[in-house]
Amino acid sequence: MKNKKKGYSNMRPLAKLILILLVASAVGLVYKLGVEFHRNSTLKKQLAEAQVRLQQVKDENAYLTSEKEKLEDPNYVASFARSNYLLSKADEQIFYLPEKEDN
């Protein structure tokens, strides 16, 4: 009786080829999985940054819309001009008082 050795060296050439192809396919699929995982995490990070930026733009838009509405009111515009640019009505005097210094 012939003593059969178990192992890779005793395999048929076709079986060796199939085994090599299966291992190569598995390595390729694992690599592809890693690439997709990296892409997915990058896209999630970009999405989070975009959502933060979107919220900032929405907040800025709300502020500018409220400012626009205020500027349509002539009384607000007059008050704003008098307080920020020291403009006055006819026969009105402006007194500039310095702010108190805290020691």
Buried (B, 14 or more C-beta within 10 A) or exposed (E): EEEEEEEEEEEEEEEEEEEEEEEEEEEEEEEEEEEEEEEEEEEEEEEEEEEEEEEEEEEEEEEEEEEEEEEEEEEEEEEBEBEEEEEEEEEEEEEEEEEEEEE
